[in-house]
Amino acid sequence: MKLDITKAAQFLPEGKVASFEPAVNAAQKALEEGTCPGNDFLGWLHLPSETSAEFLNEIKQCAQVLRENCEAVVVAGIGGSYLGARAVLEALGDTFSWLKPSDSPRILFAGNNISEDYLAELIDYLHGRRFGVINISKSGTTTETAITFRLLKKMCEDERGKDMARRVIVAVTDAKRGAARTTADKEGYQTFVIPDNVGGRFSVLTPVGLLPIAVAGYDIDALVRGAQDMERATAPDVPFDENPVAQYAAVRNALYQSGKKIEILVNFQPKLHYVNEWWKQLYGESEGKDKKGIFPATVDFSTDLHSMGQWIQDGERTIFETVISVEQPNHNLAVPRDEENLDGLNFLAGMRIDQVNHKAELGTQLAHVDGGVPNIRISIDKLDEYNIGQLIYFFERGCGVSGLILGVNPFNQPGVEAYKRNMFALLNKPGYEAESRAIQERLK
């Protein structure tokens, strides 16, 4: 992975990025020594290097049981409990795999919304199919996921029998406590632990992400190996000018201080759409607090150049872009020649589609920079497990360092609880009587 900040730094005074070196070093030191706010959630920091081959083999063995006994596996989880896995699967998968026969189970996602139509249509799809469930929840009481798991558990037992359900339902949960742990122990499900010191949005390299990725048939050893190499490349002893995390955290905070309040993560590969979504949660939930924080937005180019492109080019100059560029596609397809040439595209005949896409990327960068939009460029060789592993760890560590420079606790999410309190009060959940009365007064 390579990082280029030159077309962002040019919007800043000379030496501004370098001036953040002491702040970056202090943040790195606080992470390593565990002296920062949220230091009880630093388990992700050295997770790649601490992941053993034996542990990965245990995950692969469980995945194989699901692969042998299921046509579909539903991942029940919300937020970080599903976005990381989905990001990796979408990045690595065949875009049209759902139309093709496959030796691997289809991975479906639920428990991330409370839509009755979504759940009813999911159940209709699963009816008569051999399916399993990966239930991902530390507590087992998160409303969206708990409702979904209650439905799927009953359906799996009714259609496949209790004995088979016991084989194809796996819980990824707390080591000792919570409803999901109690249910798993009572029913005899295989379980994996979500480490207490790893928050959901940092959990993709735990069983939360690794198990679904392994069930889909991808190489989790290579994914972790990529993260391990990035862990070494971004360690505190790597010089500031050579450390991609240090440079990224410094330039985005410098831009924020200069009035750039919105960071737009850009891709030119549709398969990276859910990487964008994962990144959006990672940075939004980590930095958006204490009335501070860069607002994380995402676009898929060149598609969104025909919609959001206008705003980015000519709108309020409060934005900067971080572009993920993929150097080599996994396929080879060229523009054909057409004798009539009615579309005027014969000048592209014989050129690979990816060449056209990269010229669109370069042309967009030049146009946006000319329009006053600082550009950061992250390039990876190709979409494979190793490179995605690198990208995941880069963004995780970058988030920790950047949030500490900003002056917030990057590892909590107090604002997430506000909607839950109101929802429980409106649903008359026991224990929320006072809140319920207060809301009823507000609604009069």
C-alpha positions, 0 to 999 in steps of 0.5 A, spaced: 500 500 500 502 506 498 500 513 500 500 520 496 499 526 500 502 531 495 495 534 492 493 535 499 499 538 502 499 543 497 493 546 500 496 547 506 502 552 509 509 549 507 511 545 513 504 544 516 504 537 515 511 536 518 508 540 524 504 535 527 509 530 528 510 531 535 502 530 536 502 524 532 508 521 536 504 523 542 498 519 540 502 513 537 506 513 544 499 513 548 496 508 544 502 503 545 503 505 552 495 504 553 495 511 557 490 514 552 482 515 553 479 509 551 485 505 553 481 499 555 479 498 548 486 497 545 485 490 543 485 491 536 492 495 536 497 488 536 491 483 534 494 481 527 501 480 530 498 476 536 493 472 531 496 465 531 496 459 526 492 455 531 487 460 532 486 461 524 485 453 524 480 453 529 476 458 525 477 454 518 475 448 521 468 451 524 467 454 517 468 448 514 462 445 518 458 450 515 460 450 508 459 442 508 452 443 511 449 450 508 447 453 502 446 459 505 449 462 512 446 468 515 450 473 519 446 476 524 449 483 527 449 490 526 454 496 525 461 493 526 458 486 527 457 485 520 460 491 516 467 489 516 465 482 514 461 485 508 466 490 506 471 484 505 466 479 502 464 485 497 471 487 495 473 480 494 467 477 491 464 476 484 459 481 483 454 477 480 455 471 484 448 470 486 446 469 479 451 463 479 452 456 482 457 456 487 461 451 492 460 456 497 454 458 501 451 464 500 453 469 505 447 473 507 446 479 512 441 481 517 440 483 524 442 490 521 435 493 521 428 492 523 424 492 517 419 487 517 419 487 509 426 485 509 426 480 514 419 477 511 423 476 505 429 473 508 425 468 511 421 466 505 428 466 501 431 461 506 424 457 507 426 450 504 434 451 504 439 448 508 441 454 512 445 456 518 446 462 522 452 466 525 450 470 531 454 476 532 453 480 539 456 481 545 450 482 549 445 478 545 440 484 547 441 489 541 434 490 539 435 489 531 440 483 532 436 479 537 429 480 534 433 477 527 436 471 531 430 469 535 426 469 528 432 465 525 433 460 531 426 458 531 426 457 523 432 453 523 430 448 529 423 447 525 426 446 519 432 442 520 431 439 527 434 441 533 440 437 532 442 440 526 441 447 528 446 445 534 451 444 528 450 450 524 448 456 529 455 459 531 455 464 536 460 470 536 459 473 543 462 475 550 466 470 553 462 469 560 456 473 560 450 476 556 444 473 553 447 470 547 452 467 551 447 464 556 443 461 549 449 458 546 451 454 552 444 452 553 443 450 546 451 447 545 453 452 539 460 452 538 462 459 540 468 464 539 469 470 543 469 477 541 475 480 546 472 485 551 478 490 549 476 490 542 470 495 540 465 493 534 468 497 529 475 495 530 473 487 530 473 485 523 480 481 524 477 477 530 472 472 529 466 477 528 469 478 521 474 472 520 469 467 521 464 469 515 470 470 511 472 463 512 465 460 510 465 464 504 472 461 502 477 466 502 484 466 505 484 469 512 491 467 513 493 472 507 488 477 510 491 477 517 498 477 514 497 483 510 494 486 517 501 484 520 505 487 515 501 494 515 502 493 523 509 493 522 509 499 517 505 503 521 509 502 528 511 508 532 519 507 530 517 508 523 520 515 521 514 520 521 516 521 513 515 514 512 509 512 516 503 512 512 499 512 518 503 518 521 502 522 514 494 520 513 493 522 521 497 529 520 494 531 513 487 530 515 487 534 522 491 539 518 486 540 513 480 540 518 484 545 522 484 549 515 476 549 515 475 542 511 470 539 515 468 533 510 472 527 508 469 524 502 472 517 501 472 515 494 473 509 490 473 507 482 471 500 483 464 498 485 467 492 489 469 497 494 462 500 496 462 496 503 469 498 504 467 505 504 461 504 509 465 500 514 470 506 514 464 511 514 462 507 521 469 507 523 471 514 523 464 517 524 463 513 531 470 514 533 471 522 531 464 525 532 463 527 539 464 533 543 462 537 538 468 535 534 470 531 528 471 530 520 464 528 517 465 522 513 462 521 507 463 516 501 462 516 493 462 511 488 466 513 482 465 514 476 457 513 478 457 518 483 461 523 478 454 524 474 450 526 481 455 528 487 460 530 482 457 537 481 457 538 488 464 536 489 467 540 483 463 547 485 460 546 492 462 549 498 469 548 499 469 545 506 471 538 503 477 534 501 477 527 498 481 520 500 481 516 494 482 508 494 486 506 487 486 499 485 492 498 480 491 492 477 484 489 476 483 481 476 480 481 469 482 483 462 477 486 458 478 491 452 474 496 448 471 492 442 472 496 435 465 498 431 465 499 424 460 504 424 463 508 430 456 511 431 458 513 439 465 515 436 469 511 441 473 507 436 479 511 439 479 507 445 478 500 441 483 495 443 484 499 450 483 495 456 477 498 460 481 499 466 486 504 462 480 508 461 478 507 468 484 510 471 484 516 466 477 517 469 481 517 476 486 522 474 482 526 470 477 527 476 483 528 481 486 534 476 479 537 476 477 537 483 484 539 485 483 545 480 476 546 483 479 547 490 479 540 493 485 537 497 486 530 494 489 524 498 491 518 494 491 511 497 493 505 492 493 498 493 496 493 488 489 489 487 483 486 490 485 480 494 486 478 501 493 481 503 491 488 500 485 488 503 488 486 510 493 492 509 487 497 508 483 495 514 489 495 519 491 502 516 485 505 517 484 502 524 490 505 526 490 511 522 483 512 526 486 511 533 492 516 532 487 521 528 482 521 534 487 522 539 490 528 535 483 531 535 482 531 542 477 525 543 476 518 545 476 514 539 474 508 542 467 510 545 460 511 542 456 515 547 451 518 542 449 511 539 445 510 546 440 516 545 435 513 540 435 506 544 433 510 550 427 513 546 425 507 542 425 503 549 421 508 552 416 508 546 415 501 546 414 501 554 420 496 555 420 495 563 424 500 566 423 505 562 417 508 565 419 515 567 422 516 560 416 513 557 412 519 561 416 524 559 416 522 551 408 522 551 408 529 554 413 531 549 408 528 543 402 531 546 
